[in-house]
């Protein structure tokens, strides 16, 4: 699917979609609970559907009630299962330890770039605690045997998703466990999201420095009904749109534990007029200027920050973003390509980007989505100055299938050409 965008006339009010980060976590906790739990949400995505399907393979029964999901927890645990995680890194990394804690002999598979994304740290930690795993670098991944309680040591700067998987799994085991993270620890807000989730389901975790202590034989207690947070990660692109126009997003709360709510402060520091009150984020156009951004805790915001920096006076430096090279695309390389194709001035570093903003952009250009949903949305930001054609734009379905419909509702000029 190819899409041509020109969004300079876009403005108005939109509802935030459901956070896939929150939905993944709530789905897993609900599936491990003592009683059914209804998840209230207003949207889905390919990644959320991957987790729904995999939990079904593990024995949960998930029933649709419109957009809401009623999760009947796992009761009959299968001896073996094949888990197709699609393109979702969260799904595979969260569920490998969970399946092993349940004693399921598992095959984990997936598509697109998922087979290339590193899983060695979590597999090594599982192997050190009773699980037989397939050799390093082999995909699909197989796991056999039941996870044992103990000490799990992980590097803190690889992926917080490995920590999340263990935080879900370890309370199910008979003995007490500890997760030790070797500094530096990055993406701590994502770990905080997981801690908030398990605690809402009655699980006790003690945090001390870079270690987490988890008692065994705990029970996930269903809250019966719970609402999925509005998505700050995708809402960040509307914050960028607002900095170039005037946009209000409903359903984004400053009480959220999502780390990507930092986008409100980032666009404010860049010069936009920002208000956030009672779940309503309003961003209005103003003169923008560059500044230095440490991306160690907010890696998913790098594409949108970089795209917005193209419109800002001066220089924006984004650092500590090396992990972006192992996302759906090598995001440092693909964002660099996007900005250069538009005519912008960007330098790619080993772990970041330098953008010299406010340069004249091309009137029109074409760029590949490189199978990366966040690159599609970053290209949309640049369409405030250019007519942008995105090839392979269906990549946006990974997190936000209604993206193009929603920007049309706001008055954006959007022409979609479906493959025949």
Residue, then its C-alpha position, 0 to 999 in steps of 0.5 A: x500500500x502506498x500513501x501520499x500525505x500533505x498534512x499542513x492543513x490538519x488541525x482539530x481534536x482526536x481520541x488517543x488509541x489504546x496503548x499496545x504497551x499497556x494492552x500487552x501487559x494487562x492481557x498477560x496478567x489477566x490470562x494468569x489471574x484467578x478469575x476473568x477480567x474485562x479489558x476496556x479499550x477502543x482499538x487494536x493492532x497487529x501486535x496486540x492481536x499477536x499477544x491475544x492469539x498466543x495467550x489463546x495457544x497457552x490456554x486462555x479464552x479471550x472473547x471480543x465484546x465490541x472492541x473490549x476483551x473478556x479474558x478467561x484465564x488459563x486453566x488447562x495448560x497445554x503440554x506443548x504449543x506453537x506461538x506465532x508472535x508475528x512481528x511483535x518483540x514484546x509478545x515473544x520476549x514477554x511470553x517465553x519466560x511465562x510459557x516456561x514457568x507454566x511448563x509448556x514445551x514451546x516453539x516461538x516463531x514470527x515474521x519480518x525482522x523478528x527472527x533477527x532481533x536478539x533474544x540471547x540474554x533472556x534465553x541464557x537466563x532461562x537456560x541457567x534456571x532449568x529450561x532447555x533452549x534452542x542454540x543461540x541464533x536459531x529461529x524459530x526458538x524452542x524451549x523445553x522444561x519448567x523454569x526454576x526459581x533463582x537469580x536471573x542476571x541481565x544486562x540493563x542496557x539491552x531490552x527492558x522487555x526481557x525484564x518484563x517477561x521475568x516479572x510476569x513469570x517468576x511469581x508463578x514459581x514455587x520459590x523466591x527469585x531475584x532479577x539483577x540488572x547490570x548497569x547502566x539500566x535503560x528504559x526503566x519507565x517500561x519496567x515501571x509499567x510492568x511493575x504497576x501492572x503486576x501490582x494492580x493484579x496483587x503481585x508483590x515485587x520489592x525493588x532495591x537499586x537495580x534488583x527486583x525481589x519476587x516471592x514465589x507461589x503468588x496469585x494474580x488477582x483479577x480486578x474484574x475490569x480494567x481500562x487500557x491506557x491511552x497510547x502516549x507512544x503514538x500520541x507523540x506524533x499528534x503532539x508533533x503535528x500540534x507543534x506544527x499546527x493545533x491538535x488536541x488528543x483526548x485520553x492521555x493522562x499525566x498520571x500514566x506510567x508510560x515513559x513516552x508521556x515525556x513527549x509533552x515536555x519535549x515539545x514544550x521545551x522545543x517551543x510549542x504551546x502545550x497544555x495537559x489537563x484531565x486527560x486532554x493534551x493540546x499542542x499549538x504551533x509556535x517557533x521551535x528550536x533544537x535542544x539535546x535529548x537523552x533517549x536512553x529511557x524513551x527510544x520509541x520517541x526518537x523518530x518523532x523527535x527527529x522529524x520534528x527537529x527538522x522544523x526547529x531552529x538550530x541543532x537537535x542532538x539525540x544520544x543514547x539511542x543505539x538500541x534503535x538499530x535492532x527495532x523493526x528497522x535500524x531506526x537510526x539508519x532509516x530515520x537518517x535516510x528519511x530526513x535526507x530524502x526530504x532534503x534535511x540536514x542530519x548526521x547519523x552517529x553510532x548511538x544517535x542523530x544530529x539534526x540541523x533544523x529549519x532547512x528548506x525541504x523538497x516540495x515532494x519526495x518518496x520514501x520506503x516505510x522499511x516495514x517500520x510503523x514509526x517510520x511511517x508516522x515520522x514521514x507524516x510529520x515531514x508532510x507538513x512541509x512536503x507532499x510525501x509518498x510512503x511505499x509499504x505504508x501498511x507497516x503502520x498496522x503494527x501499532x495503529x491500523x486507523x492512523x490514516x483514517x484518523x488524520x483524514x478526520x483531522x483534515x489531512x490530505x491523505x491519498x491511499x493506493x492499495x496493492x492489487 
